[in-house]
Amino acid sequence: MRTDRAEDMEISLASVETPAAVLDVHRVRANAARAAAYLKEHGLTWRPHVKTHKSRRVTSLQLEAGAVGVTVATLREAEVMSTVCDDILLAYPPVGEAKLRRLLSLSSRVRLTVALDDPGVLRELGRAAALRERRVGVLVEVDAGMRRVGVQGIPAAVSMARLAANTPGVEYRGVLHYPGHIRDTGGPEGERALGELGRTVEELLDRLGSAGLTPEVVSGGSTPTLWRSHELGGLTEVRSGTVIFNDRDTRSLGAAAPEGLAFSVLATVVSTAVPGRAVIDAGSKALAREPLRGPGEGLGELLDRPEVTVVSMSEEHGILDLSESDWRPQVGDRVQVVPNHVCVCVNLQDRFLAVEGERVEAWEIEARGRGPFSGEPLV
Ligand SMILES: Cc1ncc(COP(=O)(O)O)c(C=O)c1O
């Protein structure tokens, strides 16, 4: 029988049209196993943020490796992951009726927790949850230095925790912070920031304990700080997401080894006309134009020739700088590019080509986009 369904067709990396997102499944599994083993060794649980991959296959792989549940930022991510995971933390404030409706319509099988920092959002969540007779846990988000979201200061965090404990419809479960301001944990600045974070969390736990509000959950973590989590007293769970694939950022920050790079964009050389350069068919619409957070320059690098970087890009053109390499590509050659920031890059892809040995499978990235997973129109 003839079929045109993408998943039924054999995929060959040599002939697939580029640009295409490629996963090295062996490395993905190794990254998951390493993170899970490290956290288990230190009595911490792993609740990976799915924003990095937005894929049910990858979530299932993380759960098999030992993750206790997932973290999501969007309602679409929550809806998609609720089909494979029954413990979800929404680490994003659910503001407005439309989001609350979607949140509370998630399968009742899902143990739901929401992080928030605003009394009004807490009240509305409690009201909506009570109306639906649904148990929803709350983590009070505390700003640990990033200055993005989060209650400011320890007294305000204790007051917010008390409010959560006394708000009908919700269950106070603990506190959450995101140390997104800490990047390079190797240098003196990183040491100082980690020390300060540890002290802030310890003092917060002390004050919550004295107020009779001892948290069951203390949720923290990022990929740059992942391997130092055991030094941050009081944490119970870690939400590191990028670690599952890694990228040029996490490698340049020292949080990932080159063999931890599990994601790349397969691209084809389309021009070598300009001396010292080669142009590939992956530009900002395939790689994303994200600044490198660690030391170094450029917008991406080749997986097996890291000295070749993407120096500039147009929407569909990526410009490779050959000045540090003796490699001289021909038009038609294929390369694999590691993006600076994998999460944004994944969000631009149609699917993953998941490579495991000789096998290449198409894995869907179902949680991209904003609309309901059911396919109903956004209203
Ligand atoms: C709230 C929150 N938690 C966890 C993470 C995961 O951090 P990372 O991607 O560094 O692992 C993020 C990343 O943006 C985040 O915003």
The ligand as an SDF file (V2000), in Angstrom:
LIG
                    3D

 16 16  0  0  0  0  0  0  0  0999 V2000
   11.3760   29.2070   35.3370 C   0  0  0  0  0  0  0  0  0  0  0  0
   12.4400   28.4040   34.6720 C   0  0  0  0  0  0  0  0  0  0  0  0
   12.8140   27.2390   35.2240 N   0  0  0  0  0  0  0  0  0  0  0  0
   13.7550   26.4560   34.6610 C   0  0  0  0  0  0  0  0  0  0  0  0
   14.3840   26.8200   33.4930 C   0  0  0  0  0  0  0  0  0  0  0  0
   15.4310   25.9050   32.8920 C   0  0  0  0  0  0  0  0  0  0  0  0
   16.6970   26.5100   32.8090 O   0  0  0  0  0  0  0  0  0  0  0  0
   17.7980   25.9330   31.8170 P   0  0  0  0  0  0  0  0  0  0  0  0
   17.2430   26.0490   30.4490 O   0  0  0  0  0  0  0  0  0  0  0  0
   19.0070   26.7590   32.0580 O   0  0  0  0  0  0  0  0  0  0  0  0
   18.0140   24.5080   32.1710 O   0  0  0  0  0  0  0  0  0  0  0  0
   14.0220   28.0300   32.8860 C   0  0  0  0  0  0  0  0  0  0  0  0
   14.6780   28.4830   31.6460 C   0  0  0  0  0  0  0  0  0  0  0  0
   14.3530   29.4520   31.0170 O   0  0  0  0  0  0  0  0  0  0  0  0
   13.0210   28.8360   33.4830 C   0  0  0  0  0  0  0  0  0  0  0  0
   12.6300   30.0080   32.9390 O   0  0  0  0  0  0  0  0  0  0  0  0
  1  2  1  0
  2  3  1  0
  2 15  2  0
  3  4  2  0
  4  5  1  0
  5  6  1  0
  5 12  2  0
  6  7  1  0
  7  8  1  0
  8  9  2  0
  8 10  1  0
  8 11  1  0
 12 13  1  0
 12 15  1  0
 13 14  2  0
 15 16  1  0
M  END
$$$$
